[in-house]
Amino acid sequence: MAAYLTHALIHHLIVFQLILLLVVLSNIWLTHRIRRHSPPDQFPRVSILIPARNEEKCIACCVQSLLAQDYPSFEVVVLDDQSSDGTRAILEKIVLSEPALRILPGEPPAGDQVGKNWACTQLAREAQGELLFFTDADTVARPDMLKTVVTALLGEQVDFLTGFPRQAVHTWGERALVPFFSWAFLTFVPLALAYKVKLPSLSIAVGQMMLFRRDAYLEIGGHEGIISSVMDDINLAQQIKRNGLRWRVSFVADLISCRMYHSSREAIDGLTRIMFAAFSYRLLPFLFAYIWLFVMFWEPIVVMGLMLSGGAPQAQPMALLYCVALSILLWLIPYIEMKTPFYLSFLYPFTVLANIAVAFRSLFHTLRGRITWKGRPLGNNRWKWF
């Protein structure tokens, strides 16, 4: 057993990491290739839809960046989801000089409705556009963002387009936790395969940037069809796949930025809400994924430490160096692609530990029914073995 852990397992990890590296490079090529199309002669009308609950820190920058879009026909609709801070006052001040902005008063969710899904349902009902663009209140968009993503959707002839915005991270908790989800999708979901097979588990979506054709959104039931889901973006992508509709992931890190959380505590609480939910509350896949993540990135480091202290005589120094080098590449390349500070990729062992810790916090809080978000309980979700 010791020989396997210090020798054979390292070689197996190298093979697995090389496969992942191919997935990463393939995904990067595919997400950039989507933006090769020329703009259409005529652009369809777009409804930009933003649910906002207690977003006074960021709502002005978000809305103003969207109102400044270089796009011929669009509306910006913001639903004030019963905010108790200055969100509504800020919006009312902006709307005085911006006729393209509409403010909707949100109705409270009922029963097991998740607040964001209910807010997006209300937004979709009021939208007038042929295309529906959902984003979050903590995003900021470049002026050519809308024209670029609509061109990609029309050029690819797809029903749904999503992408990974650049994540702005300022505290160490944000740096360790926030880029992880984008990294995991880019590393472990081979888009070349996901586009061809009808497996809902091979679905990607990012709630900060979701562009739907209206008829496709209605066909899958929209947010109303997943009203109790915590992972609304992933579940919508799964519905797109189940209905046989076409979807693509585009590179958008140069077009949209987002600061999801404003402190380490907010990052921990926010990701606690979703990390077990991302596995659809399936315990065994959750445990396997995080145990394997730990083994893949920490086992070579532990063996190297044992070898240097004379405790692993069968370890091969060159194999260990290759394994650690591949580990660094598997973090460095996606981080550069996502415009995450590249130096953070060299801290990947601590990133892995931090995310495992929050993942198990998510598991325990979910099992105890203690998951809340923005002052609202998210209900008791039933877990299953597989």
N, C-alpha and C positions, 0 to 999 in steps of 0.2 A: 504493500500500500504506500509506504514512504517513497519507494522508488517511482511509483506511478505519479505521485503528487509532485515530486521534484524533477522529474525527467519527462515521462510520456505526456502528462497533462499539459506541460508547457508547449510541446509540439502540437498537440490538439488545439490549444488556444491560438497558436500562430495561424493555423489553417482557418479557424473560425474568424479571426480578426482580418485575414486577407479577404475572406468572403464579404465581411462587413465593409471593408474599404472599397471593394468593387460596388457594393450597394450605394455607398455615399457618393462616389464619383458618378455613377449612373444617375442617381437622383438629382445631383447638381446639374448635370447636362440636360436632363429632361425639363427641369424647372426653368432653366434659362432659355431653352429652345422654344418654349411656348411664346416668348415675347418677340418672335421673329417676324410677326405679321405686320402688314401695312394697315393704317387706319381705314375704316370703311368710308364710303361716300356719305353715308348718313348714320348718325348715332341715335340709338333708341333712348327714350326718356328713362332716367334712373331715379329711383327713390332711395336716398341715403337714410337709413333708419338707425337711431341711436337710443337704446334704453339708458336712462340716467337715474341713479338713486344715490343721493348724497355725494355728488361729484363736483363740489364747488372748487376744488383744487385744480381741476383739469378741464372742465367743460368748456370754458371760453376758448382755450387754445384749440381744442378738438373741433368745435363748431366753426370757428373762424377759418381754420385750415380747410375744412370741407366746403364752406361757402366760397372760398377762393379758387375752387377747381376750374381749370381751363377746359370746360366741357359745355357743349351747346344747350343741353336741356336736362335739368335735374332739379330735385327738391331735397331739402334737408328736413327731416321730421324727427323731433326729439320728444320722447315720452318721459315726463317727470314722474318717476315711480315713487310718489309719495315721499319726496325728499324732506328731511327735517332741517337741512342747512340752507345755504344761500343759492343752491342750484337754480331754483325757479326765478329768483330775482335777477340772476346773471343772464339767464335766457331771455327774460322779458326786456332787458336793456338792449340785448343784441337785436332782437326781432324788430325794434323800432326803425332800424335802418336797413334791415335785410328781408325783403319780401319773399325770398326763396326759403326762409326758415318758417317752420310751423312747430308750435309747441302743443303737445297733447297732455291733458291731466290723466294720470294713470289711476285705474281702479284697483283696489286691493285684491290680491290673489285669494282664492277660496279653496278649502279642502287641502288636497295634496299638491296643488299647483306650485311649481317653483317660480319665484317672483320674476326672474329674467325671462323665462319662457312665456309667461303670461304677458309681460311687457312687450315682448317681440310679437306676440299674437295680436295685441292691440295695434301695434305699429303697422303690421302687414295689412290689417283690415282698412287702415286709412291711407295706405300708399297708393299713389296714382301712376307710378312708373311701370314700364314694361319689364324692367330689370329691378331687382331688389338687392340693395347693398347693405348688409348688416355689419356694423362695427361697434366698438366699445367707446365709452366716453373718455377713456384715458389714452386714445390714439391721437397722433398728429400726422397729417398726410401732406405730401408734396403736391404742388398745384397740378401736375400732370398725372397724378395717381389714377384718377377715375378714367381718363381717356386711355391710359395704358392697360388697365385690367379689363376694360370693356373690349378693347381691341383684341386682347388675348382670348377672351371668352368667345367672341364672334369668329375670330380666325380659326380657333380650334373646333368650332361648332359643338360646344359642350353646353350642358345645362347648369353646371355648377362649377365655380372657380374659387379656390382658396389659396392661401399662402402664409408664409411665416414672416410677420413684421419684425423689424429690429427691436429687441428688448433692451430698453434703457435700464441699467442697473447701477445703483449708487452706494448701497450699503452692502456689507459682506454677506448678509443673509440673502439679499436679492441676487448677488453675484453667484452664490453657491446653488441657489434653487431655481431661479426663474428661467435660465436658458435650457434647463434639463429637458423639458417636454419637447421643445423644437429639436434639440439634439437627438432625442430618442426616436422621434418619427423619422428624421432624416437618415438615421443610422440603421434602424431595424425594419423599416417598411419599404420593400423594393417596389417603387412605383411602376417600373416596367411590367411587373407581374400583377400588381394591384389593379392596374387599368384593364387587365384582360380577364381576370377571374372574378366570379361573383361571390367572394367571401367577405361578409360584412366586417370581419376582424381586420381585413386589410383596407381600412378606411382612414383617411386623414381629413381633418378640417380644423381651422383655427377661427374661433369666434370673433377675433379682432378684424377678420377680413373674409367675408363670405358673400359672394355675388351669385345670385340665382336668376334664371329666367322665371318670370312670375308663374307661368303655367307649370313648370317643373316643381316649384315650391308648393303650389296648391296640390299637385298630384301626389306628393309624398305626405301631405297633411300638415306641412309647415311646423312651426313651433307648437301649435295646438295638438299635433299628433304625438308629441313627446313632452307633454305639459309637466310631467312629474320628474323629468330627467335632470340630473345635475350636470351631465356632460352633453349639453345641447348640441355643440358643434359636431362632436364625433357621432352622436346619434342621428343627426341630420344627414351626415355623409353616409352612414350605414343605410339610411332609408333611400338615398339616391341610388346606391348600389343595388339594394333589394329590388327596386323598381326598374332596373335595367337602364337607367339614365347615364349619360356621359358626364365625367367630371375630370378635372385636372388640378394640379398644384403648380402655382407659378412662383417664381422668385419675386419677392416684393420688399425685401429688407431695405432697398434703396428708396422705396416709395412711402412706406409707413413705418412709424416708430411708435412704441408703446412703453409706458412705465406702469406696469400692472400694480405695483405696490410701492409704498413710500417709506417702508422701514423693514427691518428684519422680521419683526413680530408680525406685520401684515403679510409678509411672504410666507411665513410658517403657517399662519391661520388660513390664508387663501389656498395654499396647496394641500393642506390637511383636508380641505373640503372635497378635493377631486382625485387624489392619488389612488385611493381604493376604488372610487367610482369609475376611474379610467379602465378598470378591468371588469366592469359590469358586476362588481361585487363577487367575483369568482375567486375563492380563496386559494386554491391550488395553483392556478396560473400566476396569481399575484406573488405567492411565496416563491415559486420557481424562478420568476423573472428577477426578483431582487436578490435571491441567493446566487443565481448565475451571474448577475451583474457584479456582485461582490467578488466572486471567484475569478471572473475574467480580468478584473482590474487590480485586485489586491494580491491574488495568489502569486504572481510573478515577483512582486515587491517583497513579499514575505520570504519566498524561496531565495531571493537574492540576498536578503539580510542573513538568512541561515547559512548560505554558502560563504559569505564573507566572515562569518564567525566560526566556520568549520563544522557546522551542523548539518550540511546537505552535501555529502561527498559525491553523490551521483548527478548533481546539478551541472548543466553545461553553460558556461558563462556566455557564449555567443548566442545560444538559443534564448537565454534570459534577456540579453540586450535587444535582440530582434523583437521579442514579445513586448518589452517595455516601449521600444521605439514605435511599434505599431499602435500601442495604446495611446501614445502621445498624438500620433497622426490622426487616430480616430476621434480625438477631441479637437485637435488644432484645425483640421480642414473644415468640419462643420461650424466651428466658432468663427472662423474667418468668413465663411459663406453667410452666416447669419449676422455678421457685423457685431459680434460679441467681442469684448476686449480679448485679444488673442492670448495674453499672458495667463488668463484664467484656465486655459486648456492644460497648462503645466501643473495646475493644482487639482487635476482630475481625481486623484485618490480621495481627497477631502470632499469634493463635489459628490462623489459616489456615496460616501458615508453620510453626508448631510441629507441627501435625498432618500436614502434607506431609512434614516431616522424619522423623517417626516412621513414617509410612506407607512411605516408601522404606527406612527401617531394617528394617521388617517384611518388605518384599520381599526385600532382600538376605539377611537372616537365614534366611528361608524357603528361598530358593534354595540356600543353603549347608547346610541341614539343622541349623541351630543354634537352633531354637525350643525352649524349655523352659518349664515352669511348675511352681513349687513343688518344684523338684528333680527333676522328671520330664521326660525328652525327649518331645516330641510327634510324633516320627517325621518321615520325609521325605514331604512332600506334593507330588504332581506338579502342576506348573503347566501351563496351556494358553494358547494365544493368545486364544481367545474362547469 
